[in-house]
Amino acid sequence: MANDLNGATVIILGGSSGIGLATAQAAQAAGAKVVITGRDAARLAAARKVLSNEARAEQFDAAHERPAREFFESFTGIDHIFSTVGTLVLDPKLAPSRTELRPAMGVRFWAALYAAKYGAPKMNTRGSLVFMSGTAARRPLAGAAVASASCGAVESFARSLVLDLAPIRVNVIQPGFVDTPLFDGFFGDQRDAILKAAGEKLPVKRVGRPDEIADAVLFLMKNGYVNGTVLTIDGGGLLV
Ligand SMILES: NC(=O)c1ccc[n+]([C@@H]2O[C@H](COP(=O)([O-])OP(=O)(O)OC[C@H]3O[C@@H](n4cnc5c(N)ncnc54)[C@H](OP(=O)(O)O)[C@@H]3O)[C@@H](O)[C@H]2O)c1
């Protein structure tokens, strides 16, 4: 029987927007006690408004060790941690400076590592970690070589952690294109047209919605036999 999320404590690092916020909503609908995190206070406050009053919101940078350690110190009995944290830096021909490229590689990995290092000791043994990757780990996305490498890194990391953290389960969600605020900054007023064109190239003829990824993340949390899995949710995009 699948683990019930009713009453479970679910922490979502990077839960104030997009896929993380949709997962927080889905977990709450399933009866979980939800904690969301993010760096921006206004974004967190807006997210709190779409969640019920029981949700907790904490502001810190999950890719930095000290605040991550201090955040997890206050918990016991965590059931699931989902880290969505990651940054897309467009890097045509690796042109940006090393300082600009570092977050694209580092942020996703270090947030996952601190979640494992400081969160796992506070977890129930039936609990799980879920890390965020992307189909760019398998299919090159021009101009995103470094961000793609960060996705590959968390996938390898998760597989090793399955052995190191057992019986806590560790899985990875690997979405294709999903319509979230992530693209607002990159594409400006062209964003809708660009996402529409990207969607038309997919077998399902549209890009994904955050709630469709959230649904898959909840599956990874609830099914106690899913472990070390990278679950692709991409509308068939890897096949075309
Ligand atoms: N959308 C897609 O098509 C797609 C596809 C594949 C993979 N992904 C991955 O999915 C993840 C979430 O993307 P999204 O599309 O949902 O983007 P989004 O709507 O921009 O949400 C990103 C969330 O992560 C938080 N965050 C970012 N850096 C953080 C940090 N260092 N510490 C704490 N929180 C942090 C953001 O809040 P603050 O900015 O306030 O910190 C926000 O809550 C990313 O890792 C992205 O690479 C997205």
The ligand as a Gaussian input file, in Angstrom:
#p B3LYP/6-31G(d) Opt

LIG

0 1
 N       10.040000      25.020000     -15.926000
 C       10.651000      24.106000     -16.664000
 O       10.415000      23.964000     -17.879000
 C       11.663000      23.194000     -16.031000
 C       12.083000      22.066000     -16.732000
 C       13.005000      21.214000     -16.168000
 C       13.530000      21.496000     -14.915000
 N       13.120000      22.603000     -14.249000
 C       13.700000      22.873000     -12.928000
 O       12.670000      22.964000     -11.974000
 C       13.093000      23.795000     -10.893000
 C       11.979000      24.751000     -10.539000
 O       11.694000      25.492000     -11.677000
 P       10.337000      26.263000     -11.904000
 O       10.131000      26.199000     -13.346000
 O        9.301000      25.814000     -10.958000
 O       10.841000      27.753000     -11.555000
 P       10.280000      28.935000     -10.670000
 O        8.821000      29.096000     -10.884000
 O       11.185000      30.078000     -10.940000
 O       10.507000      28.424000      -9.158000
 C       11.791000      28.299000      -8.606000
 C       11.659000      28.200000      -7.090000
 O       12.932000      27.906000      -6.500000
 C       13.251000      28.924000      -5.545000
 N       14.708000      29.034000      -5.464000
 C       15.572000      29.249000      -6.489000
 N       16.831000      29.276000      -6.008000
 C       16.751000      29.082000      -4.665000
 C       17.700000      28.990000      -3.622000
 N       19.016000      29.115000      -3.865000
 N       17.273000      28.767000      -2.355000
 C       15.936000      28.627000      -2.102000
 N       14.998000      28.684000      -3.057000
 C       15.401000      28.915000      -4.314000
 C       12.518000      30.157000      -6.068000
 O       12.309000      31.160000      -5.095000
 P       13.356000      32.402000      -4.921000
 O       13.795000      32.809000      -6.301000
 O       12.591000      33.442000      -4.181000
 O       14.483000      31.834000      -4.108000
 C       11.206000      29.515000      -6.475000
 O       10.405000      29.221000      -5.338000
 C       14.416000      24.418000     -11.341000
 O       15.467000      23.674000     -10.744000
 C       14.420000      24.203000     -12.842000
 O       15.735000      24.119000     -13.382000
 C       12.189000      23.455000     -14.753000

